[in-house]
Amino acid sequence: MRSHALLPRQYDHQKVLATTVDAWGRALWLICPDAELQPSSYGRPYPQPRTRPYDALLVINSGGTVREQLLRGVSLRVT
């Protein structure tokens, strides 16, 4: 599970909007370069895109092989 829990090191400085593991066991992270931190009444601040739609980077870790997919015009609201 360690590979699913850790964002690949080269993305450490990025703001992650969401993370999950898909049905095939791949770890996925949705990163938004234009995100800003919003305060939260439940603890630490969370990243939120400044505008919608926004561009995002999907990082996929499949058995140690890391791939990127650029997503343009994402209108999904991450909760």
Secondary structure, 3 states (H helix, E strand, C coil): CHHHHCCCHHHCCCCEEEEEECCCCCEEEEECCCEEEEEECCEEEEEEECCCCEEEEEEEEECCEEEEEEEEEECCCCC
